[in-house]
Amino acid sequence: MQKMWQGRFSEASSELLEAFNASIEFDKELYAQDIAGSKAHAKMLGKCKIIEDEAVNKILEGLDQVKSEIENGEFKFNIADEDIHMAVEKRLSQIIGAEFGGKLHTARSRNDQVALDFRLFVLEANLDLAKLLLNLIKTINSIAKEHKSTLMPGFTHLQHAQPVSLAYHLLAYAFMFSRDYDRLISSHKRNNLSPLGSCAMAGTPHPIDREMVANELGFNGITPNAMDSVSDRDFALELLFNLSVVFTHTSRLCEELILWSSSEFGYITISDKFSTGSSIMPQKKNPDVAELIRGKTGRIYGNLISLLTTMKSLPLAYNKDMQEDKECVFDSVKNAKNSLIILNAMIEEIKFNKENMLKATKIGHLSATDLADYLVKKKFIPFRQAHFITGKCVALAESLGKDLSELSLNELQSVEPNISTDVLELLTLESSKEARKSLGGTSDYSVDIQLELIDKFIKSQEI
């Protein structure tokens, strides 16, 4: 079978061009989307009386056979076919004859065909990834419910700041990932429009029914401008951006898991199932899953920059540069799916070392802010002055080798005589945690509200 564009050329393609121009080695991943689009297109051509019913029936049967051959491993991909579209059409014509197979490409171009196939892939990936994120949110939420009473240090600048519950800390990630979920769903909704029927870039003179094809393929509507339709890759850029934010969040979580599993922290124990050893040091147990996910963040970012750069300054409409749009998306989707699956599985089996977390809360004077707040509320001292007095108390505790919460009343009064005995209860770690009842805070009251919000979020999602 000659190339569909061969008529204008008098010389055969160079072998160098064959290899350099072909995308079949990677866009064959779109075979299911390509065949689904072709079947919907053929049905529409028949309904609109653009091709006869006999041709439609033969095309549909032939496409089913092509799909079966690909999935059974019988299909022979050939670099001379250039891309998945020509490969499928060539095999279709071999099965049903060129007389019928050649009619399939009526009223469409490879430009709108690839825009359709790629869009279908990205839309499906949005939903698949959203489901994986929802599973991760469920896991985090479930663990958080078990640890409302587990005290640990909250950090700023990686320095001990204030006492919080482990549940509160974990819920921060649940809310991060819920935003990631919302972005994927929003992107799916915004881009769920069919470009097929745009042809090369200006539409077609054939009396087609674009809405019929859109309905057949599950789209919510059609793209309104043909020139934009064939040159738009916003849907792919959105996916890559959304995944970049997902990996910003997973990298933060994985960084903390790596730190927490170290001897210096000792907050968690990662299951042997998700750890590796050293080739030389027998005692080592390395958090490689968390490190690999953290490492893949750069790869995901790179794919976004790659496609942004490819699309930069391209004149309308389609340009061959856009053949570079797929590999970066395929790579990001594959790595994101694998990472979210194994991250969820690893977190499910983490053991939290409550005693070590509690010991850590007694280092760093975590109730210092409570002393300052006490001086403001109970003694009517301006906050800046209260801040200064508290700093003096912390310095005293440091000199005595104590935590601020361990100072006696006499020791506190040696810095500020206005301090009275009621402060001692306020400076306990549990009281400090429970004092923060404002919405979004770390008290049990506030955490219960946050857990309820995540529960409602999970229950409201229907993919």
N, C-alpha and C positions, 0 to 999 in steps of 0.2 A: 504494500500500500504506500503510495507516495505521500509526502507530507502535504497537509491540507493547503499549505501556502505555496506549493512548489511551482504552480503555473507561471508565475512572473519571472522565475529564475531559469537561466540556461545552463548553469553549472551546479554540480552536486556540492553539498556542504563539505567543508573541510572536516577531517576527523577531529582537529583541534576545536573547531566550533561545536561539533556534536557534543564533545565532552564538556566544554565550557558553558554552553547554553542550556544544557539539560538540567531539569529539576526533579526528574523522575525518582532519583535515589532518596529524596526526602519527602516530596509531595505525594508519594504513593500512600502515605499515611492517611490521605484524604479520600481514599477510594470509596468508602461507604457514603460520605457526604456527596461525592461526585455522582455516584450512581443514583442516590436518592433524588438529587437535583435533576438528573437526566430523565428519570421516570416521571417526575412531576411535570417537566417541560414537555415530554412526549404526550402525556395525557392532555395537556393544555392545547398543544398543536392539533390534536385530534378533535377536541371539543370545538375549537375555533375553525375547523374545516381547512386548516392549512396543510395538513397531510391526511391521507386516508386512514380509515380504521384498521385496515389490514397492516399497514406500516406500524401503527401504534402498538398493536398486539404483538407483532414480531419483535419490535424494539423492547417492549417490556419483558417478554420472555427471554430475549437475548441478554438483557442487562442482568436479569436474575442469574443466568448461567455464568456471566462474567464475575459477578459477586461471589458465587459459589466457588468458582475456580480460584479466585484470589484467596478466599478464606481457607480453602483446602490445600493451598500451597502448589496448585497446578499451574497457576498463571506465570508466564515468563515475561518479566519486565525487561525491556530493551531500551538502552540509552538513546537509540535512534528515534524513539517515540517522543522524546523531549520531556513530556509531562504526563501526569495521570489522566488528564482529559483525552489526549491523543491516544494513549495506551488503551483506555477503555473503548474509545470509538473504533480503533483499529480492530480490536478483538471482536467487538460487536459486529462489525461488517464481515469479519471472517465467519462468524456463526450464522448470521441471517442474510448475508449478501450485501454488497455495496449498494445495490439498488434501494434497499430499505435502510441500511445503516447510515448511509450518507444523508438521509433526510433529518436525522436527529438534530443536526447543528443548525437547522433553519431557525432564524430569528433569535440567534444568540451568538455571543463571541466568547473566546476564551477569557476576555477581560471580565465580563459579568459572571462567567462560569466560575472562575477562581475566586472572585469576590464572594460568591455564594458559598462555595465549598469551605473557604477559610472562615467565613462568618459563622457558618453552622458549627464548625469545630470549636471556635472560640466561645460561642454561646453555650455549647454543651460543657466545655471546660469550666465556665463560670459556675454552673450549677453543681458539677462534680466537686469542685473545690469548696464551694459554699457548704456542701454536705459534710465534707471532712472538717471544716472549721467548726460546724455545729457540733460534731462529735467531740472535738477538742474542748469546746466550751462546756459541754455536758460533763466531761471528765473533770475539768478544773472545778466546776461548780460542786460536783459531788464530793471531791476531796475537801473543798472549803467548808462544807457543811460539817465535816468531821473535826474541824480544827478551829472552831470559834474561840475555844479557851486556850489554845496553844500560843503562848507569848513568844515574841521574837523582837529583835531590834528593827525599827524602821530606819532607813538610811537616807541621808543626802550627802553628796560628795563621797560616797562610799564610807562615810563616817557614821557611827551610831548617833541617832537623832532622837527618836521618841519610841516608846514601846507600842507595838501594834500586835494584832493577832495574825497568825499565819493565814487564816481565812481571808482577812482583809487584804493582805499582800497578794494572795492568789487571785482574788476578785478583780484586782487591777488588770490582770491579764485577760480575765473573762470579758471585761468591758472593751479592752483593746480588740480582741478577736471578734467581738460582736460588731464593732464598727467595720472591721475587714469584711465580715459576712455581708453587712448592709451594702458596702461598696460593690461587691460582686453581683448581688441581686439587682441593685440599681443599674449597673452597667448592662446586665442581661436585658432588663426591661427597656432601656433606652436604645439598645442596638438591635432589638428583635424585629428587624425590618428586612424584607427580601430585596436584593439588588438585581435579581434575574429579570431579564427583559430590557435591561439598560443597553444591551449589546456592546459595541465597541466603546461608545461614549456619547452617542446622540439619539439613542432609541432605535426603533425599527419601523419600517413601513408596513410590516405584516400586522394584521388585526389580532394581536395577542391579547391575552387576559392575564395580566400580572397578578391581580388579586387572587385568581384561582390557584396559581402556583404558590403564592404566599400562604394561602390557607392549607394547601396540600402538605406543605413542609412545616407547618406549625408556627409561622411568623404571625405577628400582630398586625402587620401591614406591609407596605412597600416603601422603598426609598423614593423621595420625590423628584430627585434630579439625577439624570443618567450620568452626566459628567462627574458629579461628586460620587455617585455610587461605585463606579469602577476604580476610582482613585482614592477612595476613603479607606484608611486603615486605623481610624480612631478606635474602633472596637478592639483591635489588637493592642494598641498603645495603652488603652485603659486597663486591659487585662495585665499587661506587663507592669504598669504603674501600681495597680492594686496588689499584685504579687510582691512587688518591691516593698510596699508598706507591710504586708503580711510578714515578710522576712525581716523587716526592721523589728517587728514585735517578737518573732520567734528567736531572733538573735539575742534580744535582750533577755528573754526567758532562759535560753540556753546558756548565756553567759552567767546568769545567776545560779543555774543548776551546776555549772562547772565549778564556780566558786564555792557553793554550798557543799559540794561533795569533797572538797579538799580537806586536808587535815587541819588547816588553819581555821576553817569554819566548822566542819563536821555536822552540818545541819541535816544532811540527807545521806542516804545510802542508795546508790543506783543499783538495780538488779544486775546480777552477773550476765543475764540474758542480753543486756544492752551495754556491756562493757567489754573492753579488750585488755590484753596484757602486753608486757614488754618483751622484746626478743632477747634482752640481756638482763633485765632486772626482774627476778621472779616475783617480787612482792607487789609489783605495780598492778593497779586496776584503773584503767583510763576511761574517762567519759567520752569515748569517741563519737557516739551518736550526737551528743550535744555539740561537740566540736565540729563535726561535719556539717550539721545544719547551720551553725554559725558561719562556717566557711563558705557554704553555698550562697550566702547572702550577696557576696561580691559578684558571683556568677549571675544571679538574678538581676542585680543592678545593671551589670554590663549588658545584658540582653535588652533592657529598656533603653539604655543609651544607644545601643546599636541600631534599633529600629527608629528611634527619634532622629538619629543622624541620617539614616537611609531616606527618611521622608522629608528631611529638611530641604527646602527650596525646590522641590520637584515641581515642574510646570504641569498643568492639567493636560491630558487626563492620565491614562495609564502609561507608565514607563517601566522598562525592563528591570530597573533598579529594584522594583517592588517584588521581584522574585526572591529577594533577600529577606522578606518579611516573615517567612515561616519557620525556619530552623530555630531562630531565637525564641519564638513562641512555643514550639514543640518542646524545646529543651527546658524552658521555664515551667511549663505545665507538668512535664514528667517529674522534674525534681521537686516541685511544690507538692505534688500528690504523694510521692514517696516520703518526703520529709514530714508532712502532716500525719501520715499513717504511722510512721515509726515513732514520732514525737509523742503522739497520743498513747501508743502502746507502752512506751518507756515511762511516761508519767504515771500511768495506772499502777505501776509496780514499784514506784519509789517509796522508800520507808523514811519517814520524817523523825529525826532524833530530837524529841521534845526537850529532853534534859539539857542538851547542848545549846538549844535555842534559848532556854530559860537562863542558863548561866551567862549567855552573851548579853542578855538584857541588863545584867548587873554590872556591866562595864560601859563607861562612857557617860554616866550621869544623865540617863534618859528622862528623868522627871524634872529636869532643870526648868523647862518651860512652865511646868505646873507651879513651881515656886514663884516664878515671876507673875503668873496669872493670879496666884493667891494674894500676893502683895498688892496687886491692882484692885482685885475685887473686895478683899477683906480689909485692907489697910489704906485703901484709896491713894496709893502711891502712883504717880505717873509711870507709864510703862517703861519709858527710857531709864528712869531711876531704878525701877524694879529690875530691869534687865542688868543694870550695873551691880546691884546688890547681889543678885543671883550669881553673877560671874564671880564675885568675891567669895560666895559660899562654895562654888565649885573649886576655886583655887584652894580654899581651906581643906576641902575633902581630898584634893590631890596631894596636898602636903602631908595629910594624915594617912594616905594610902587607902582611903575609903571611897565608896560610891556616895554620891550626894544623898541618896535615899537612906544611907546608913548613918548619917550624922545625927547626933543627939540634939535635943532641944537646946541645951546649954551651948553647944557648939554653933548652932544656927544663930542663937541670940547674941553670940559674941561678935557676929557680923552685923546683925540688925535686931536691936532690942524689941522692936514692934512685933516680931514673930512670936506667935503663941502656940500652945500645945496642939491645936486642931490641925496644924500643918503636917504633923507626922503621918496621919492617915492619908492625906492628899498626895504625899510623896511616894507612896507605895506604887509599884509598877502596875498592879491591877487597877488601882484607883486612877492612875494616869491614863490608862487605856480607856476605862469606862467614862472618864470625864468628857471625852470627845464625842458628845451625842449629836453634834450638828450633822445635818444630812451630808452623807459622803464620808463621815468620820469612821473611826475604828472601834467605837463602843459596840457592845453586843446589839444594842438597839439599832444602831445605824447599819451594822453588818447584816442583821436580819432583813432590813429593808432592801439592801443590795442583793442579797440572795433571792429575795422574792422577785426583784426586777429581772434577774437573770432567768429565774424559773419561768416567768411570764414570757420573756423573750424566746426561750426555747420552745415553749408550748405554742407560741403564735406563728412559728415558722412552718410553712408547708411547701416543700419543694417537690 
